[in-house]
Amino acid sequence: MRMRRSFTKEFKRQIVEEILCGASTTATICRQYSIAYSVVAMWKKDYAMGRFANEPTTEAGYQEKIAKLERKVGQLTMENDFLKKVSQQVRSQQNKSASIYPIIVPESEASNRGAES
């Protein structure tokens, strides 16, 4: 049985960019690296969507990137709201614990205050 090959994103991006700039044809690349035409076609589609650490080149790619960023903003907003709520609870607990204990004034100060009145 033949081993399945895997290629790095950099290699895939390099192959697609070579095809897109016109340096080689898809058929030439397929023969040179013994890669199926359908695999290279899939790489071109992924490249257009911006999946090889490149900027998207199609509207669908931009839409996918926007959706990803919107999900991230939503996640960060939820985390921020949670942290604000916890912070308010901690401050509230600190205020309650401070009001439970009476203020204790040393006897020397208490007797001096009483003498002044």
A tleap script that builds the chain and sets N, CA, C and O, in Angstrom:
source leaprc.protein.ff14SB
mol = sequence {
  NMET ARG MET ARG ARG SER PHE THR LYS GLU
  PHE LYS ARG GLN ILE VAL GLU GLU ILE LEU
  CYS GLY ALA SER THR THR ALA THR ILE CYS
  ARG GLN TYR SER ILE ALA TYR SER VAL VAL
  ALA MET TRP LYS LYS ASP TYR ALA MET GLY
  ARG PHE ALA ASN GLU PRO THR THR GLU ALA
  GLY TYR GLN GLU LYS ILE ALA LYS LEU GLU
  ARG LYS VAL GLY GLN LEU THR MET GLU ASN
  ASP PHE LEU LYS LYS VAL SER GLN GLN VAL
  ARG SER GLN GLN ASN LYS SER ALA SER ILE
  TYR PRO ILE ILE VAL PRO GLU SER GLU ALA
  SER ASN ARG GLY ALA GLU CSER
}
set mol.1.N position { 0.836 -1.181 0.000 }
set mol.1.CA position { 0.000 0.000 0.000 }
set mol.1.C position { 0.882 1.246 0.000 }
set mol.1.O position { 1.924 1.284 0.654 }
set mol.2.N position { 0.463 2.227 -0.717 }
set mol.2.CA position { 1.236 3.451 -0.873 }
set mol.2.C position { 1.002 4.389 0.306 }
set mol.2.O position { -0.129 4.546 0.767 }
set mol.3.N position { 2.077 5.012 0.791 }
set mol.3.CA position { 1.979 5.960 1.908 }
set mol.3.C position { 1.338 7.258 1.427 }
set mol.3.O position { 1.586 7.715 0.311 }
set mol.4.N position { 0.528 7.828 2.271 }
set mol.4.CA position { -0.113 9.091 1.944 }
set mol.4.C position { 0.861 10.227 2.239 }
set mol.4.O position { 1.420 10.308 3.333 }
set mol.5.N position { 1.055 11.088 1.269 }
set mol.5.CA position { 1.979 12.212 1.452 }
set mol.5.C position { 1.251 13.399 2.058 }
set mol.5.O position { 0.047 13.577 1.871 }
set mol.6.N position { 2.004 14.199 2.782 }
set mol.6.CA position { 1.435 15.444 3.294 }
set mol.6.C position { 2.391 16.571 2.926 }
set mol.6.O position { 3.609 16.393 2.886 }
set mol.7.N position { 1.815 17.716 2.662 }
set mol.7.CA position { 2.597 18.865 2.233 }
set mol.7.C position { 2.369 20.019 3.202 }
set mol.7.O position { 1.287 20.153 3.773 }
set mol.8.N position { 3.377 20.838 3.382 }
set mol.8.CA position { 3.260 21.980 4.279 }
set mol.8.C position { 2.455 23.087 3.601 }
set mol.8.O position { 2.314 23.114 2.378 }
set mol.9.N position { 1.938 23.989 4.411 }
set mol.9.CA position { 1.185 25.128 3.870 }
set mol.9.C position { 2.085 25.992 2.994 }
set mol.9.O position { 1.649 26.530 1.976 }
set mol.10.N position { 3.347 26.117 3.401 }
set mol.10.CA position { 4.285 26.930 2.619 }
set mol.10.C position { 4.476 26.343 1.222 }
set mol.10.O position { 4.497 27.071 0.229 }
set mol.11.N position { 4.619 24.996 1.156 }
set mol.11.CA position { 4.795 24.338 -0.129 }
set mol.11.C position { 3.558 24.532 -1.002 }
set mol.11.O position { 3.664 24.851 -2.187 }
set mol.12.N position { 2.387 24.335 -0.404 }
set mol.12.CA position { 1.131 24.496 -1.152 }
set mol.12.C position { 0.996 25.910 -1.681 }
set mol.12.O position { 0.634 26.118 -2.839 }
set mol.13.N position { 1.293 26.898 -0.813 }
set mol.13.CA position { 1.198 28.303 -1.227 }
set mol.13.C position { 2.178 28.588 -2.366 }
set mol.13.O position { 1.840 29.280 -3.326 }
set mol.14.N position { 3.394 28.049 -2.251 }
set mol.14.CA position { 4.407 28.269 -3.286 }
set mol.14.C position { 3.933 27.701 -4.626 }
set mol.14.O position { 4.078 28.353 -5.660 }
set mol.15.N position { 3.372 26.499 -4.613 }
set mol.15.CA position { 2.887 25.862 -5.843 }
set mol.15.C position { 1.771 26.694 -6.474 }
set mol.15.O position { 1.787 26.953 -7.677 }
set mol.16.N position { 0.813 27.106 -5.665 }
set mol.16.CA position { -0.327 27.873 -6.195 }
set mol.16.C position { 0.142 29.214 -6.735 }
set mol.16.O position { -0.290 29.631 -7.810 }
set mol.17.N position { 1.017 29.894 -6.008 }
set mol.17.CA position { 1.519 31.189 -6.486 }
set mol.17.C position { 2.303 31.041 -7.779 }
set mol.17.O position { 2.250 31.916 -8.644 }
set mol.18.N position { 3.024 29.949 -7.913 }
set mol.18.CA position { 3.759 29.694 -9.159 }
set mol.18.C position { 2.785 29.535 -10.324 }
set mol.18.O position { 3.048 30.016 -11.426 }
set mol.19.N position { 1.676 28.870 -10.084 }
set mol.19.CA position { 0.660 28.686 -11.125 }
set mol.19.C position { -0.029 30.016 -11.432 }
set mol.19.O position { -0.215 30.367 -12.598 }
set mol.20.N position { -0.408 30.756 -10.383 }
set mol.20.CA position { -1.143 32.004 -10.583 }
set mol.20.C position { -0.312 33.085 -11.272 }
set mol.20.O position { -0.853 33.881 -12.040 }
set mol.21.N position { 0.977 33.122 -11.011 }
set mol.21.CA position { 1.808 34.147 -11.653 }
set mol.21.C position { 2.159 33.773 -13.090 }
set mol.21.O position { 2.699 34.593 -13.834 }
set mol.22.N position { 1.855 32.546 -13.477 }
set mol.22.CA position { 2.080 32.140 -14.858 }
set mol.22.C position { 3.436 31.507 -15.106 }
set mol.22.O position { 3.782 31.249 -16.259 }
set mol.23.N position { 4.209 31.250 -14.074 }
set mol.23.CA position { 5.524 30.640 -14.249 }
set mol.23.C position { 5.411 29.194 -14.729 }
set mol.23.O position { 6.260 28.717 -15.483 }
set mol.24.N position { 4.364 28.502 -14.292 }
set mol.24.CA position { 4.132 27.113 -14.695 }
set mol.24.C position { 2.637 26.888 -14.858 }
set mol.24.O position { 1.816 27.640 -14.332 }
set mol.25.N position { 2.306 25.852 -15.585 }
set mol.25.CA position { 0.900 25.478 -15.711 }
set mol.25.C position { 0.573 24.418 -14.657 }
set mol.25.O position { 1.465 23.802 -14.075 }
set mol.26.N position { -0.705 24.227 -14.434 }
set mol.26.CA position { -1.132 23.218 -13.463 }
set mol.26.C position { -0.667 21.835 -13.904 }
set mol.26.O position { -0.209 21.042 -13.081 }
set mol.27.N position { -0.778 21.550 -15.156 }
set mol.27.CA position { -0.373 20.240 -15.668 }
set mol.27.C position { 1.127 20.006 -15.456 }
set mol.27.O position { 1.539 18.909 -15.078 }
set mol.28.N position { 1.936 21.033 -15.697 }
set mol.28.CA position { 3.381 20.912 -15.497 }
set mol.28.C position { 3.712 20.636 -14.035 }
set mol.28.O position { 4.538 19.778 -13.725 }
set mol.29.N position { 3.069 21.359 -13.158 }
set mol.29.CA position { 3.295 21.180 -11.717 }
set mol.29.C position { 2.876 19.768 -11.300 }
set mol.29.O position { 3.586 19.103 -10.545 }
set mol.30.N position { 1.730 19.321 -11.790 }
set mol.30.CA position { 1.241 17.984 -11.438 }
set mol.30.C position { 2.228 16.897 -11.869 }
set mol.30.O position { 2.489 15.958 -11.116 }
set mol.31.N position { 2.772 17.022 -13.070 }
set mol.31.CA position { 3.748 16.036 -13.544 }
set mol.31.C position { 5.055 16.142 -12.759 }
set mol.31.O position { 5.632 15.123 -12.378 }
set mol.32.N position { 5.519 17.351 -12.517 }
set mol.32.CA position { 6.799 17.576 -11.854 }
set mol.32.C position { 6.817 17.005 -10.427 }
set mol.32.O position { 7.811 16.409 -10.013 }
set mol.33.N position { 5.737 17.183 -9.688 }
set mol.33.CA position { 5.701 16.742 -8.290 }
set mol.33.C position { 4.857 15.487 -8.077 }
set mol.33.O position { 4.686 15.046 -6.940 }
set mol.34.N position { 4.331 14.911 -9.149 }
set mol.34.CA position { 3.471 13.727 -9.083 }
set mol.34.C position { 2.296 13.959 -8.129 }
set mol.34.O position { 2.040 13.172 -7.218 }
set mol.35.N position { 1.602 15.057 -8.373 }
set mol.35.CA position { 0.434 15.419 -7.573 }
set mol.35.C position { -0.779 15.389 -8.491 }
set mol.35.O position { -0.702 15.824 -9.640 }
set mol.36.N position { -1.895 14.879 -7.990 }
set mol.36.CA position { -3.129 14.802 -8.782 }
set mol.36.C position { -3.646 16.204 -9.076 }
set mol.36.O position { -3.521 17.117 -8.260 }
set mol.37.N position { -4.228 16.350 -10.257 }
set mol.37.CA position { -4.778 17.639 -10.676 }
set mol.37.C position { -5.831 18.133 -9.685 }
set mol.37.O position { -5.888 19.322 -9.371 }
set mol.38.N position { -6.659 17.218 -9.196 }
set mol.38.CA position { -7.725 17.603 -8.255 }
set mol.38.C position { -7.149 18.144 -6.941 }
set mol.38.O position { -7.750 19.014 -6.310 }
set mol.39.N position { -5.995 17.634 -6.537 }
set mol.39.CA position { -5.356 18.116 -5.308 }
set mol.39.C position { -4.887 19.557 -5.499 }
set mol.39.O position { -5.079 20.400 -4.623 }
set mol.40.N position { -4.275 19.830 -6.638 }
set mol.40.CA position { -3.809 21.188 -6.926 }
set mol.40.C position { -5.004 22.138 -7.054 }
set mol.40.O position { -4.941 23.285 -6.613 }
set mol.41.N position { -6.086 21.658 -7.656 }
set mol.41.CA position { -7.292 22.485 -7.778 }
set mol.41.C position { -7.842 22.818 -6.389 }
set mol.41.O position { -8.300 23.935 -6.153 }
set mol.42.N position { -7.797 21.860 -5.485 }
set mol.42.CA position { -8.259 22.108 -4.114 }
set mol.42.C position { -7.340 23.124 -3.423 }
set mol.42.O position { -7.816 23.987 -2.684 }
set mol.43.N position { -6.048 23.027 -3.657 }
set mol.43.CA position { -5.099 23.982 -3.079 }
set mol.43.C position { -5.392 25.395 -3.591 }
set mol.43.O position { -5.322 26.361 -2.831 }
set mol.44.N position { -5.721 25.512 -4.879 }
set mol.44.CA position { -6.044 26.829 -5.447 }
set mol.44.C position { -7.275 27.417 -4.767 }
set mol.44.O position { -7.320 28.611 -4.470 }
set mol.45.N position { -8.267 26.577 -4.524 }
set mol.45.CA position { -9.488 27.024 -3.856 }
set mol.45.C position { -9.162 27.471 -2.421 }
set mol.45.O position { -9.625 28.522 -1.977 }
set mol.46.N position { -8.374 26.678 -1.708 }
set mol.46.CA position { -7.975 27.031 -0.339 }
set mol.46.C position { -7.155 28.320 -0.319 }
set mol.46.O position { -7.298 29.137 0.590 }
set mol.47.N position { -6.302 28.499 -1.317 }
set mol.47.CA position { -5.500 29.722 -1.413 }
set mol.47.C position { -6.409 30.938 -1.596 }
set mol.47.O position { -6.196 31.985 -0.985 }
set mol.48.N position { -7.417 30.782 -2.439 }
set mol.48.CA position { -8.355 31.886 -2.687 }
set mol.48.C position { -9.123 32.246 -1.420 }
set mol.48.O position { -9.518 33.397 -1.241 }
set mol.49.N position { -9.335 31.272 -0.542 }
set mol.49.CA position { -10.047 31.509 0.712 }
set mol.49.C position { -9.115 32.054 1.798 }
set mol.49.O position { -9.579 32.439 2.871 }
set mol.50.N position { -7.795 32.092 1.526 }
set mol.50.CA position { -6.842 32.641 2.489 }
set mol.50.C position { -6.424 31.646 3.554 }
set mol.50.O position { -6.118 32.048 4.676 }
set mol.51.N position { -6.403 30.381 3.244 }
set mol.51.CA position { -6.097 29.350 4.246 }
set mol.51.C position { -4.612 28.966 4.302 }
set mol.51.O position { -4.239 28.070 5.059 }
set mol.52.N position { -3.785 29.614 3.531 }
set mol.52.CA position { -2.350 29.298 3.541 }
set mol.52.C position { -1.539 30.464 4.075 }
set mol.52.O position { -0.479 30.782 3.535 }
set mol.53.N position { -2.023 31.099 5.121 }
set mol.53.CA position { -1.345 32.250 5.734 }
set mol.53.C position { -1.153 33.367 4.712 }
set mol.53.O position { -0.130 34.051 4.704 }
set mol.54.N position { -2.138 33.534 3.867 }
set mol.54.CA position { -2.137 34.607 2.876 }
set mol.54.C position { -3.456 35.352 2.981 }
set mol.54.O position { -4.402 34.873 3.607 }
set mol.55.N position { -3.514 36.497 2.378 }
set mol.55.CA position { -4.767 37.257 2.345 }
set mol.55.C position { -5.717 36.580 1.357 }
set mol.55.O position { -5.284 36.103 0.308 }
set mol.56.N position { -7.011 36.537 1.689 }
set mol.56.CA position { -7.971 35.938 0.754 }
set mol.56.C position { -8.007 36.720 -0.556 }
set mol.56.O position { -7.737 37.921 -0.589 }
set mol.57.N position { -8.341 36.024 -1.618 }
set mol.57.CA position { -8.415 36.679 -2.930 }
set mol.57.C position { -9.823 36.686 -3.494 }
set mol.57.O position { -10.054 37.247 -4.565 }
set mol.58.N position { -10.769 36.074 -2.794 }
set mol.58.CA position { -12.157 36.053 -3.268 }
set mol.58.C position { -13.071 36.644 -2.203 }
set mol.58.O position { -12.698 36.767 -1.036 }
set mol.59.N position { -14.268 37.005 -2.629 }
set mol.59.CA position { -15.236 37.561 -1.691 }
set mol.59.C position { -15.610 36.528 -0.624 }
set mol.59.O position { -15.791 36.874 0.543 }
set mol.60.N position { -15.723 35.272 -1.026 }
set mol.60.CA position { -16.038 34.214 -0.058 }
set mol.60.C position { -14.942 34.106 0.995 }
set mol.60.O position { -15.217 33.858 2.169 }
set mol.61.N position { -13.712 34.292 0.569 }
set mol.61.CA position { -12.590 34.264 1.509 }
set mol.61.C position { -12.678 35.403 2.514 }
set mol.61.O position { -12.426 35.222 3.705 }
set mol.62.N position { -13.038 36.579 2.013 }
set mol.62.CA position { -13.192 37.727 2.911 }
set mol.62.C position { -14.367 37.514 3.865 }
set mol.62.O position { -14.282 37.867 5.041 }
set mol.63.N position { -15.452 36.945 3.370 }
set mol.63.CA position { -16.610 36.677 4.221 }
set mol.63.C position { -16.250 35.689 5.335 }
set mol.63.O position { -16.675 35.848 6.480 }
set mol.64.N position { -15.465 34.672 4.984 }
set mol.64.CA position { -15.025 33.695 5.982 }
set mol.64.C position { -14.143 34.354 7.043 }
set mol.64.O position { -14.269 34.070 8.234 }
set mol.65.N position { -13.253 35.235 6.594 }
set mol.65.CA position { -12.370 35.940 7.527 }
set mol.65.C position { -13.183 36.870 8.437 }
set mol.65.O position { -12.908 36.957 9.634 }
set mol.66.N position { -14.167 37.555 7.886 }
set mol.66.CA position { -15.027 38.445 8.672 }
set mol.66.C position { -15.793 37.641 9.723 }
set mol.66.O position { -15.888 38.054 10.878 }
set mol.67.N position { -16.336 36.500 9.320 }
set mol.67.CA position { -17.094 35.664 10.255 }
set mol.67.C position { -16.196 35.178 11.389 }
set mol.67.O position { -16.618 35.136 12.544 }
set mol.68.N position { -14.980 34.819 11.064 }
set mol.68.CA position { -14.019 34.363 12.084 }
set mol.68.C position { -13.709 35.499 13.064 }
set mol.68.O position { -13.664 35.284 14.275 }
set mol.69.N position { -13.501 36.692 12.540 }
set mol.69.CA position { -13.214 37.841 13.400 }
set mol.69.C position { -14.420 38.212 14.258 }
set mol.69.O position { -14.258 38.595 15.417 }
set mol.70.N position { -15.629 38.103 13.704 }
set mol.70.CA position { -16.832 38.389 14.477 }
set mol.70.C position { -16.998 37.396 15.625 }
set mol.70.O position { -17.399 37.777 16.724 }
set mol.71.N position { -16.690 36.125 15.373 }
set mol.71.CA position { -16.749 35.128 16.446 }
set mol.71.C position { -15.752 35.466 17.548 }
set mol.71.O position { -16.059 35.335 18.733 }
set mol.72.N position { -14.566 35.898 17.157 }
set mol.72.CA position { -13.537 36.259 18.139 }
set mol.72.C position { -13.982 37.471 18.955 }
set mol.72.O position { -13.798 37.490 20.172 }
set mol.73.N position { -14.559 38.474 18.311 }
set mol.73.CA position { -15.058 39.663 19.024 }
set mol.73.C position { -16.143 39.253 20.014 }
set mol.73.O position { -16.163 39.740 21.145 }
set mol.74.N position { -17.036 38.372 19.610 }
set mol.74.CA position { -18.090 37.893 20.499 }
set mol.74.C position { -17.521 37.177 21.715 }
set mol.74.O position { -17.975 37.376 22.842 }
set mol.75.N position { -16.519 36.340 21.467 }
set mol.75.CA position { -15.883 35.613 22.571 }
set mol.75.C position { -15.215 36.585 23.543 }
set mol.75.O position { -15.370 36.454 24.758 }
set mol.76.N position { -14.484 37.542 23.020 }
set mol.76.CA position { -13.793 38.511 23.874 }
set mol.76.C position { -14.782 39.383 24.634 }
set mol.76.O position { -14.525 39.751 25.780 }
set mol.77.N position { -15.905 39.719 24.014 }
set mol.77.CA position { -16.940 40.499 24.689 }
set mol.77.C position { -17.519 39.718 25.864 }
set mol.77.O position { -17.719 40.272 26.945 }
set mol.78.N position { -17.785 38.442 25.651 }
set mol.78.CA position { -18.310 37.607 26.733 }
set mol.78.C position { -17.306 37.504 27.884 }
set mol.78.O position { -17.686 37.602 29.051 }
set mol.79.N position { -16.040 37.309 27.559 }
set mol.79.CA position { -15.012 37.237 28.598 }
set mol.79.C position { -14.914 38.551 29.357 }
set mol.79.O position { -14.780 38.552 30.581 }
set mol.80.N position { -14.978 39.660 28.648 }
set mol.80.CA position { -14.900 40.980 29.272 }
set mol.80.C position { -16.080 41.203 30.213 }
set mol.80.O position { -15.898 41.687 31.330 }
set mol.81.N position { -17.284 40.855 29.773 }
set mol.81.CA position { -18.473 40.997 30.619 }
set mol.81.C position { -18.360 40.135 31.872 }
set mol.81.O position { -18.709 40.575 32.968 }
set mol.82.N position { -17.873 38.914 31.709 }
set mol.82.CA position { -17.698 38.020 32.852 }
set mol.82.C position { -16.716 38.605 33.860 }
set mol.82.O position { -16.973 38.594 35.064 }
set mol.83.N position { -15.597 39.112 33.367 }
set mol.83.CA position { -14.594 39.681 34.264 }
set mol.83.C position { -15.118 40.924 34.982 }
set mol.83.O position { -14.803 41.135 36.153 }
set mol.84.N position { -15.906 41.742 34.304 }
set mol.84.CA position { -16.509 42.909 34.954 }
set mol.84.C position { -17.440 42.468 36.077 }
set mol.84.O position { -17.428 43.044 37.165 }
set mol.85.N position { -18.246 41.446 35.809 }
set mol.85.CA position { -19.191 40.955 36.811 }
set mol.85.C position { -18.454 40.411 38.032 }
set mol.85.O position { -18.828 40.704 39.167 }
set mol.86.N position { -17.422 39.630 37.804 }
set mol.86.CA position { -16.634 39.080 38.917 }
set mol.86.C position { -15.964 40.202 39.696 }
set mol.86.O position { -15.924 40.166 40.926 }
set mol.87.N position { -15.450 41.176 39.004 }
set mol.87.CA position { -14.793 42.307 39.664 }
set mol.87.C position { -15.775 43.060 40.558 }
set mol.87.O position { -15.429 43.448 41.674 }
set mol.88.N position { -16.989 43.264 40.075 }
set mol.88.CA position { -18.010 43.949 40.876 }
set mol.88.C position { -18.375 43.123 42.107 }
set mol.88.O position { -18.578 43.677 43.187 }
set mol.89.N position { -18.458 41.806 41.949 }
set mol.89.CA position { -18.776 40.943 43.080 }
set mol.89.C position { -17.674 40.986 44.131 }
set mol.89.O position { -17.956 41.017 45.328 }
set mol.90.N position { -16.440 40.988 43.693 }
set mol.90.CA position { -15.308 41.046 44.634 }
set mol.90.C position { -15.336 42.368 45.385 }
set mol.90.O position { -15.166 42.393 46.604 }
set mol.91.N position { -15.552 43.477 44.660 }
set mol.91.CA position { -15.621 44.783 45.319 }
set mol.91.C position { -16.783 44.838 46.306 }
set mol.91.O position { -16.654 45.409 47.389 }
set mol.92.N position { -17.903 44.253 45.939 }
set mol.92.CA position { -19.065 44.231 46.820 }
set mol.92.C position { -18.765 43.434 48.089 }
set mol.92.O position { -19.133 43.849 49.188 }
set mol.93.N position { -18.104 42.303 47.939 }
set mol.93.CA position { -17.733 41.491 49.101 }
set mol.93.C position { -16.754 42.242 50.001 }
set mol.93.O position { -16.849 42.166 51.226 }
set mol.94.N position { -15.820 42.961 49.397 }
set mol.94.CA position { -14.852 43.730 50.191 }
set mol.94.C position { -15.562 44.838 50.963 }
set mol.94.O position { -15.238 45.084 52.125 }
set mol.95.N position { -16.517 45.502 50.340 }
set mol.95.CA position { -17.269 46.573 51.014 }
set mol.95.C position { -18.108 46.014 52.158 }
set mol.95.O position { -18.184 46.632 53.220 }
set mol.96.N position { -18.737 44.861 51.963 }
set mol.96.CA position { -19.543 44.248 53.011 }
set mol.96.C position { -18.682 43.832 54.189 }
set mol.96.O position { -19.055 44.060 55.339 }
set mol.97.N position { -17.535 43.225 53.919 }
set mol.97.CA position { -16.675 42.758 55.012 }
set mol.97.C position { -16.088 43.937 55.776 }
set mol.97.O position { -15.831 43.821 56.974 }
set mol.98.N position { -15.873 45.052 55.122 }
set mol.98.CA position { -15.336 46.234 55.798 }
set mol.98.C position { -16.394 46.856 56.699 }
set mol.98.O position { -16.047 47.412 57.742 }
set mol.99.N position { -17.672 46.783 56.335 }
set mol.99.CA position { -18.718 47.409 57.140 }
set mol.99.C position { -19.147 46.524 58.312 }
set mol.99.O position { -19.780 47.021 59.243 }
set mol.100.N position { -18.826 45.247 58.297 }
set mol.100.CA position { -19.192 44.338 59.382 }
set mol.100.C position { -18.383 44.639 60.642 }
set mol.100.O position { -18.911 44.635 61.754 }
set mol.101.N position { -17.124 44.891 60.448 }
set mol.101.CA position { -16.244 45.108 61.592 }
set mol.101.C position { -16.315 46.558 62.044 }
set mol.101.O position { -16.205 47.463 61.216 }
set mol.102.N position { -16.497 46.802 63.348 }
set mol.102.CA position { -16.550 48.182 63.829 }
set mol.102.C position { -15.164 48.805 63.798 }
set mol.102.O position { -14.147 48.113 63.853 }
set mol.103.N position { -15.149 50.092 63.712 }
set mol.103.CA position { -13.879 50.805 63.736 }
set mol.103.C position { -13.430 50.863 65.192 }
set mol.103.O position { -14.153 51.374 66.046 }
set mol.104.N position { -12.277 50.358 65.467 }
set mol.104.CA position { -11.748 50.323 66.829 }
set mol.104.C position { -10.751 51.447 66.981 }
set mol.104.O position { -9.774 51.547 66.238 }
set mol.105.N position { -11.015 52.283 67.951 }
set mol.105.CA position { -10.145 53.421 68.215 }
set mol.105.C position { -9.368 53.106 69.491 }
set mol.105.O position { -9.976 52.708 70.484 }
set mol.106.N position { -8.062 53.268 69.497 }
set mol.106.CA position { -7.288 53.005 70.714 }
set mol.106.C position { -7.805 53.849 71.881 }
set mol.106.O position { -8.331 54.944 71.683 }
set mol.107.N position { -7.648 53.322 73.098 }
set mol.107.CA position { -8.171 53.991 74.297 }
set mol.107.C position { -7.597 55.384 74.491 }
set mol.107.O position { -8.310 56.286 74.929 }
set mol.108.N position { -6.350 55.573 74.180 }
set mol.108.CA position { -5.727 56.890 74.391 }
set mol.108.C position { -6.422 57.944 73.551 }
set mol.108.O position { -6.644 59.062 74.015 }
set mol.109.N position { -6.775 57.590 72.286 }
set mol.109.CA position { -7.458 58.554 71.417 }
set mol.109.C position { -8.890 58.758 71.871 }
set mol.109.O position { -9.407 59.874 71.810 }
set mol.110.N position { -9.545 57.681 72.333 }
set mol.110.CA position { -10.934 57.795 72.782 }
set mol.110.C position { -11.054 58.662 74.022 }
set mol.110.O position { -12.002 59.438 74.145 }
set mol.111.N position { -10.123 58.542 74.927 }
set mol.111.CA position { -10.190 59.354 76.148 }
set mol.111.C position { -9.874 60.823 75.841 }
set mol.111.O position { -10.433 61.721 76.471 }
set mol.112.N position { -8.988 61.067 74.883 }
set mol.112.CA position { -8.665 62.440 74.509 }
set mol.112.C position { -9.867 63.120 73.862 }
set mol.112.O position { -10.126 64.301 74.093 }
set mol.113.N position { -10.583 62.375 73.066 }
set mol.113.CA position { -11.748 62.945 72.388 }
set mol.113.C position { -12.835 63.285 73.392 }
set mol.113.O position { -13.496 64.318 73.284 }
set mol.114.N position { -13.013 62.406 74.367 }
set mol.114.CA position { -14.018 62.663 75.375 }
set mol.114.C position { -13.697 63.867 76.224 }
set mol.114.O position { -14.611 64.543 76.695 }
set mol.115.N position { -12.436 64.155 76.433 }
set mol.115.CA position { -12.010 65.273 77.283 }
set mol.115.C position { -12.233 66.608 76.562 }
set mol.115.O position { -12.470 67.641 77.189 }
set mol.116.N position { -12.150 66.553 75.214 }
set mol.116.CA position { -12.283 67.795 74.448 }
set mol.116.C position { -13.712 68.286 74.415 }
set mol.116.O position { -13.927 69.492 74.286 }
set mol.117.N position { -14.663 67.448 74.519 }
set mol.117.CA position { -16.069 67.844 74.365 }
set mol.117.C position { -16.576 68.657 75.454 }
set mol.117.O position { -17.742 69.052 75.439 }
savepdb mol mol.pdb
quit
